[in-house]
């Protein structure tokens, strides 16, 4: 597991975002990150309304914050996205735990 700080570039959906990750020594990398431990509804389909709620809530949680991410070594999903836990300084729990507690997604174990 590796830990970094990052900032939000854009939220893709309720469980995926593009982050600018500080790798240290002045090196930054833009990366697509999939939230660990959650699956939110798809933006296209019968649960579109709930999907938009999850996306909007994720934007609210991550926008204009310093993000603390923990990635799982070489752990990528089937689409090649890195899987990570994300916390902000505002919360003691992960963003995943917040979204699940607010019933905006379901727990997903890898």
Secondary structure as the mmCIF struct_conf table of DSSP 4:
data_model
#
loop_
_struct_conf.conf_type_id
_struct_conf.id
_struct_conf.beg_label_comp_id
_struct_conf.beg_label_asym_id
_struct_conf.beg_label_seq_id
_struct_conf.end_label_comp_id
_struct_conf.end_label_asym_id
_struct_conf.end_label_seq_id
STRN STRN1 UNK A 2 UNK A 13
TURN_TY1_P TURN_TY1_P1 UNK A 14 UNK A 15
STRN STRN2 UNK A 16 UNK A 24
TURN_TY1_P TURN_TY1_P2 UNK A 25 UNK A 26
STRN STRN3 UNK A 27 UNK A 35
TURN_TY1_P TURN_TY1_P3 UNK A 36 UNK A 37
STRN STRN4 UNK A 38 UNK A 39
BEND BEND1 UNK A 43 UNK A 45
TURN_TY1_P TURN_TY1_P4 UNK A 46 UNK A 47
HELX_RH_AL_P HELX_RH_AL_P1 UNK A 48 UNK A 62
TURN_TY1_P TURN_TY1_P5 UNK A 63 UNK A 64
BEND BEND2 UNK A 65 UNK A 65
STRN STRN5 UNK A 67 UNK A 76
TURN_TY1_P TURN_TY1_P6 UNK A 78 UNK A 79
BEND BEND3 UNK A 80 UNK A 80
HELX_LH_PP_P HELX_LH_PP_P1 UNK A 81 UNK A 81
STRN STRN6 UNK A 82 UNK A 88
TURN_TY1_P TURN_TY1_P7 UNK A 89 UNK A 90
BEND BEND4 UNK A 92 UNK A 93
HELX_RH_AL_P HELX_RH_AL_P2 UNK A 95 UNK A 101
TURN_TY1_P TURN_TY1_P8 UNK A 102 UNK A 103
BEND BEND5 UNK A 104 UNK A 105
STRN STRN7 UNK A 106 UNK A 107
#
